[in-house]
Amino acid sequence: MSYRFCVESNQYLFKDLKELMAKATPARSGDYLAGVASRSYEERMAARMCLAEVPLKRFLEELLVPYETDEVTRLIIDSHDKEAFGAISHLSVGDFRDWLLSDLADAASLKAVSSGITPEMAAAVSKLMRNQDLILVAKKCRVVTSFRNTIGLPGQLSVRLQPNHPTDDARGIAASILDGLLYGAGDAVIGINPATDSLPALMNLYHLVDDVIQRYGIPTQSCVLTHVTNQIKLIEKGAPVDLVFQSIAGTEEANKSFGVTISLLKEAQQAALSLNRGTVGNNVMYFETGQGSALSANANHGLDQQTCEARAYAVARHLSPLLANTVVGFIGPEYLYDGKQIIRAGLEDHFCGKLMGVPLGCDVCYTNHSEADQDDMDTLMTLLASAGLTFIMGIPGADDIMLNYQTTSFHDALYLRKLFGLKAAPEFEIWLKTMKIMDDQGNIQPVTSKHALLQNRPGSLPARLTHDS
């Protein structure tokens, strides 16, 4: 079905819903690279005016990626909650925007309809929104998950402690973990991006983090961000796996480029559940996404990158993760050129994920060849915190020396918590106070060499925890 809109003497014709969605998207380098972006601001506004009139039901009838050839599309359609959708089924995209911004759309009503919202519906309405709209609606969405602590409660901002090391050196990783814990980071997860895929070396990393968690009774979870097939093998070998990680995308073909299918992810989920390691919940999955991943795999099917990204959240939602996050500026300026585009993308992703019921956080980041800097990241993380962001990254100095990109630091998390009066996960906060890392007012306390966390320093780690690739 084609869509037509006239602006004074100019007439714009959009051949189908896929093109209309792409043309309505705010400008970004990835869509220009894909050849789907609007040629002018006028064309973009014409597309948005058309899109506002499209009934939400249309997205269940005019599929952007064919049902027959794409398992993500089949998942979206086959798992669609028609009962939840009933409350908004009469709305157009523009009406949906108005409802989301109204006082009628409170946390309870948004949760009630979340499983009826498809990724394409979420992406479509985001394209009609200003940044402040994305922030206001996301703030009202509540997605709560749990494993050894509870993530996503009102007034909470969690932190993934990311102690990466370019050679997976156990002492270097342990030192970063210690640093982060003393700044109150780590309640989302202590998650390591390994430099190697060696199973013995990965096993050492699992035991390293698990020993720290068990030794000090920390109510948090660990994750080693290797490929899901490695994690399944390590579970079979007895590794202490808390969360299973995988990067995911919004089309079957893009996921295949990552070496995964939905059935493989389900297999991994069941393997992790079989270990029964959670204490307050059983959300065992951790997913990462990012705008541009489908296009970089030549698997975007002519879609704009933001709509592809929203489709990844359908995969995440299906597997009930503890955490999911958009690594927003990581892929590079070919997809998000500068700070302005990264900021917009981060707000869109957070909005779409939360609207769909996904516990979305954000790796507020950029690569060194992007037209962005740490001031842009300060702006984005502040806006996201005001929007109720689930979690951010915490890395020494905001500089990941293994992945070679710029992200957020332990100090950044303290700034956000102090500015907005936010807290860590309640179980983790109790531990911080018990360990005298935090006082009763929520302030981080200086520690001496006699502090309990400093009695077993990285240099005294058991020999089996030293790196062996």
C-alpha positions in Angstrom: 0.0 0.0 0.0 1.4 3.4 -0.9 1.2 6.6 1.2 0.8 10.1 -0.3 1.2 13.6 1.2 1.2 17.1 -0.3 3.2 20.1 0.9 2.2 23.2 -1.0 3.4 22.5 -4.6 5.4 19.3 -3.7 3.8 15.9 -3.6 5.5 13.0 -1.8 4.7 9.4 -2.5 5.9 6.6 -0.2 5.6 3.2 -1.9 5.0 1.2 1.3 5.1 1.3 5.0 8.8 0.3 5.1 9.8 3.4 3.1 7.4 5.6 5.1 9.0 4.5 8.3 12.5 5.1 7.0 11.7 8.5 5.6 10.1 9.6 8.9 13.3 8.8 10.9 15.5 11.6 12.2 18.6 11.9 10.2 21.5 9.5 10.9 24.5 8.4 8.9 23.5 4.7 8.8 20.3 5.4 7.0 22.1 7.5 4.4 24.6 4.7 4.0 21.7 2.3 3.4 20.1 4.7 0.9 16.8 4.8 2.8 16.9 8.3 4.5 14.9 11.3 3.5 16.4 13.6 1.0 15.2 16.8 2.8 13.6 18.0 6.0 10.4 18.7 4.1 10.3 15.1 2.9 10.9 13.9 6.5 8.1 16.0 7.8 5.7 14.8 5.1 6.5 11.2 6.0 5.8 12.0 9.6 2.5 13.5 8.8 1.6 10.4 6.8 2.8 8.1 9.5 0.7 9.8 12.2 -2.4 8.8 10.3 -1.4 5.1 10.0 -3.6 2.8 12.2 -1.6 0.7 14.6 -3.4 -2.3 13.2 -1.7 -1.8 9.9 1.6 -3.0 11.5 0.0 -6.4 12.0 -1.1 -6.6 8.4 1.7 -5.0 6.4 4.8 -6.7 7.7 8.1 -4.9 7.1 10.1 -8.2 6.9 8.3 -11.2 5.3 6.8 -13.7 7.8 7.8 -16.7 5.7 11.5 -15.9 5.6 12.3 -14.3 9.0 11.9 -15.9 12.4 12.0 -12.6 14.2 8.9 -11.5 12.3 7.3 -14.8 13.1 8.1 -14.3 16.8 6.6 -10.8 16.7 3.4 -11.9 15.1 2.9 -15.3 16.7 3.5 -14.0 20.2 1.5 -10.8 19.8 -0.8 -10.3 22.8 -4.1 -9.4 21.2 -5.9 -8.9 24.5 -3.3 -6.4 25.7 -3.4 -4.7 22.3 -7.2 -4.3 22.5 -6.9 -1.2 24.7 -5.0 0.7 22.0 -6.1 -1.1 18.8 -8.4 1.7 17.7 -5.6 4.3 17.7 -3.5 5.7 14.8 0.3 6.3 15.4 -0.4 9.9 16.1 -3.3 9.1 18.5 -1.0 6.6 20.2 1.6 9.4 20.8 -1.1 11.6 22.3 -2.2 8.8 24.6 1.3 8.0 25.7 1.9 11.6 26.6 -1.4 12.0 28.5 -1.9 11.4 32.2 -4.1 8.4 31.3 -1.0 6.5 30.3 0.4 5.8 33.8 2.8 3.1 34.8 0.0 0.5 35.3 -1.7 1.1 32.0 1.6 1.1 30.1 2.6 -2.2 31.7 -0.9 -3.6 30.8 -0.4 -2.8 27.0 3.3 -3.5 26.7 3.0 -7.1 25.4 0.5 -5.8 22.8 3.0 -3.3 21.3 5.1 -4.6 18.4 8.5 -3.2 17.8 7.3 -1.5 14.6 4.6 0.3 16.6 7.1 1.4 19.1 9.5 2.6 16.5 6.8 4.4 14.5 5.5 6.4 17.5 9.1 7.3 18.5 9.6 8.9 15.1 6.9 11.4 15.9 8.4 12.4 19.2 10.7 15.1 20.4 13.5 14.2 22.8 11.4 15.4 25.8 8.5 13.2 24.7 10.8 10.1 24.7 12.1 11.0 28.1 8.6 11.6 29.7 7.0 8.4 28.4 10.1 6.2 29.2 10.1 7.7 32.8 6.5 6.3 33.3 7.4 2.8 32.2 8.4 0.3 34.9 10.2 -2.9 34.1 11.4 -4.8 37.2 13.6 -8.0 37.0 15.6 -10.0 39.6 18.3 -12.6 40.1 20.4 -12.0 43.2 19.0 -8.5 43.5 16.1 -6.5 42.1 16.7 -4.2 39.1 14.5 -1.5 37.7 12.6 -0.3 40.8 11.5 3.4 40.9 14.2 5.7 42.0 17.0 3.2 41.2 19.9 3.3 38.8 22.1 0.2 38.6 25.6 -0.1 37.3 27.3 -2.9 35.3 30.8 -3.1 36.7 32.9 -3.8 33.5 36.5 -4.8 34.6 37.9 -5.6 31.1 41.6 -6.3 30.6 43.4 -6.6 27.2 45.0 -9.9 28.3 42.4 -11.2 30.7 44.9 -10.8 33.5 43.3 -12.0 36.7 45.0 -9.4 38.9 44.1 -6.6 36.6 40.5 -7.7 36.5 40.3 -8.2 40.2 41.7 -4.7 40.8 39.1 -3.1 38.6 36.4 -5.1 40.4 37.7 -3.8 43.8 37.8 -0.3 42.4 34.2 -0.5 41.2 32.8 -2.0 44.4 34.4 0.7 46.5 32.5 3.3 44.3 29.2 1.5 44.8 29.1 -0.1 41.3 28.3 -3.6 40.3 24.6 -4.2 41.3 23.5 -4.7 37.7 26.2 -7.3 37.0 29.9 -7.8 37.2 30.4 -8.4 33.5 33.7 -9.1 31.7 34.3 -8.9 28.0 37.0 -11.5 27.6 39.9 -11.1 25.2 40.0 -14.8 24.4 37.6 -17.6 23.6 39.8 -20.2 25.2 37.4 -22.4 27.4 40.0 -22.9 30.2 40.7 -19.2 30.3 36.9 -18.4 30.4 36.5 -20.9 33.1 39.1 -19.1 35.2 37.2 -15.8 34.7 34.0 -17.4 35.9 35.6 -18.7 39.0 37.4 -15.4 39.6 34.2 -13.4 39.7 32.2 -16.1 41.5 34.9 -16.3 44.2 34.8 -12.6 44.8 31.0 -12.6 45.0 30.9 -15.6 47.3 33.9 -14.5 49.5 32.2 -11.2 50.4 28.6 -12.2 50.1 27.8 -9.7 47.4 24.2 -9.8 46.3 24.9 -9.4 42.6 25.5 -11.6 39.5 28.4 -12.3 37.2 28.6 -12.7 33.4 31.4 -13.4 31.0 30.4 -12.0 27.6 31.6 -14.8 25.3 29.5 -16.4 22.6 26.5 -18.2 23.8 27.7 -21.6 22.5 30.8 -21.2 24.7 28.6 -20.5 27.7 26.5 -23.6 27.1 29.7 -25.7 26.9 31.0 -24.1 30.1 27.7 -24.8 31.9 28.1 -28.4 30.9 31.6 -28.4 32.4 30.4 -27.0 35.7 31.2 -23.3 35.4 29.5 -21.1 37.9 27.4 -19.2 35.3 24.9 -16.7 36.6 23.8 -14.7 33.5 24.0 -15.9 29.9 25.0 -13.2 27.5 24.5 -12.7 23.8 24.5 -9.8 21.3 21.2 -9.9 19.3 19.7 -8.1 16.3 16.3 -7.4 14.7 16.3 -9.8 11.8 17.0 -13.6 11.4 19.8 -13.0 9.0 21.5 -10.5 11.3 21.3 -12.9 14.2 22.8 -15.6 12.0 25.7 -13.3 11.4 26.2 -13.4 15.2 25.9 -17.2 15.1 22.6 -17.4 16.9 19.0 -18.4 16.5 16.0 -17.9 18.8 16.0 -21.7 19.5 19.7 -21.5 20.5 19.0 -18.7 22.9 16.2 -20.7 24.4 18.5 -23.6 24.9 21.0 -21.4 26.7 18.3 -19.9 28.9 17.2 -23.4 29.9 20.8 -24.4 30.7 21.2 -21.3 32.9 17.9 -21.9 34.7 18.9 -25.5 35.4 21.7 -24.2 37.6 19.2 -22.5 39.9 21.7 -19.9 41.1 19.3 -17.0 41.6 18.2 -16.1 45.1 15.4 -13.5 44.6 14.5 -14.2 40.9 15.2 -16.3 37.8 15.9 -13.7 35.0 19.1 -15.3 33.7 19.7 -13.6 30.3 21.7 -10.5 29.4 21.4 -9.1 25.9 23.2 -6.3 24.1 22.1 -4.5 20.9 23.0 -1.5 18.8 21.6 0.6 15.9 23.4 -0.4 12.8 24.1 -4.0 13.6 21.7 -5.3 11.0 23.0 -3.0 8.3 26.6 -3.9 9.1 25.7 -7.5 8.4 23.9 -6.6 5.2 20.8 -7.9 6.8 18.5 -4.9 7.2 16.0 -5.8 4.5 15.7 -2.1 3.5 14.6 -1.0 6.9 15.9 2.0 8.7 18.3 1.1 11.5 16.2 2.3 14.4 13.3 0.0 13.4 15.7 -2.9 13.1 16.9 -2.1 16.6 13.4 -2.1 18.0 12.8 -5.5 16.5 15.8 -6.8 18.5 13.8 -5.9 21.7 11.1 -8.5 20.6 13.8 -11.2 20.8 14.9 -9.9 24.2 11.4 -9.6 25.5 10.6 -13.2 24.5 13.5 -14.5 26.8 12.7 -12.4 29.9 16.3 -11.1 30.5 17.5 -9.6 33.7 19.3 -6.9 31.7 19.4 -5.6 28.1 21.3 -2.6 26.8 21.9 -0.7 23.7 25.6 -0.1 23.1 24.6 3.1 21.4 27.7 4.6 19.9 29.9 1.5 19.7 29.6 0.6 16.1 30.9 3.9 14.9 30.2 7.1 12.9 29.2 5.1 9.8 25.9 4.5 11.6 25.7 7.3 14.2 27.9 10.1 13.0 28.1 12.6 15.9 27.0 13.4 19.4 23.6 14.7 18.3 22.8 11.4 16.5 24.1 9.3 19.4 22.0 11.3 21.9 18.8 10.9 19.8 19.5 7.2 19.2 20.0 6.5 22.9 16.8 8.2 23.9 14.9 6.3 21.1 16.3 2.9 22.1 15.5 3.4 25.8 12.0 4.6 25.0 11.2 1.7 22.7 12.7 -1.0 24.9 10.9 0.2 28.0 7.6 0.7 26.2 7.8 -3.0 25.1 8.6 -4.2 28.6 12.3 -4.8 28.2 14.6 -3.8 31.1 16.7 -1.6 28.9 19.9 0.1 30.0 22.4 2.0 27.8 26.1 1.8 27.3 26.6 5.6 26.8 29.6 5.4 24.5 31.4 6.5 21.4 34.4 5.4 19.4 37.5 7.7 19.0 36.8 8.4 15.3 33.3 9.7 16.0 32.4 13.4 16.0 31.5 13.1 19.6 33.2 13.7 23.0 32.7 13.1 26.7 30.5 16.2 27.0 28.0 14.6 24.6 28.1 11.5 26.8 27.4 13.6 29.9 24.4 15.0 28.1 23.0 11.6 27.1 23.6 9.9 30.4 21.9 12.8 32.2 18.9 12.7 29.9 18.6 9.0 30.2 18.8 9.1 34.0 16.0 11.6 34.0 14.1 9.1 31.8 14.4 6.3 34.4 17.3 4.4 32.8 17.7 0.9 34.2 21.5 0.8 34.3 24.7 2.2 32.8 28.3 1.0 32.5 31.0 1.6 35.1 34.6 1.4 33.8 37.8 2.8 35.4 38.2 6.2 33.9 35.4 5.7 31.4 38.1 4.2 29.0 37.8 0.6 28.1 41.4 -0.5 27.5 40.3 -3.8 26.0 37.5 -2.8 23.6 39.1 0.6 22.9 36.1 2.8 23.2 34.9 5.6 25.5 32.0 5.0 27.9 31.0 5.9 31.4 32.9 5.7 34.7 32.2 4.8 38.3 32.3 8.5 39.0 29.6 9.1 36.4 27.2 6.7 38.2 27.9 8.5 41.5 27.1 11.8 39.7 23.8 10.5 38.4 22.8 9.0 41.7 23.6 12.2 43.6 22.0 14.5 41.1 18.7 12.6 40.9 18.6 11.0 44.3 18.9 7.5 42.8 19.8 4.4 44.6 21.4 1.0 43.9 19.4 -2.2 43.9 18.1 -2.5 47.5 19.8 -5.8 48.3 23.1 -4.4 47.0 22.7 -1.1 48.9 22.2 -3.0 52.2 25.5 -4.8 51.4 27.3 -1.5 50.7 26.2 -0.1 54.0 27.0 -3.3 55.9 30.5 -3.2 54.4 30.8 0.5 55.3 31.3 1.5 51.7 28.2 3.7 51.9 26.8 5.6 54.9 23.1 5.8 55.9 22.7 8.9 53.7 23.9 7.1 50.6 27.3 8.7 50.5 30.4 6.7 49.4 32.9 6.5 52.3 36.7 6.6 52.1 38.3 3.3 53.2 41.6 2.4 54.8 43.9 -0.5 54.2 42.1 -2.3 57.0 38.9 -2.5 55.1 37.5 -6.0 54.6 37.7 -5.8 50.8 41.4 -4.9 51.0 42.4 -7.8 53.2 42.6 -10.3 50.2 44.2 -8.2 47.5 44.5 -9.2 43.9 48.1 -10.3 44.5 46.9 -12.9 46.9 44.5 -14.6 44.6 44.5 -18.4 44.5 46.9 -19.8 41.9 44.1 -21.4 39.9 42.7 -18.0 39.2 45.7 -16.7 37.3 45.2 -16.4 33.6 46.0 -19.5 31.6 44.9 -19.4 27.9 
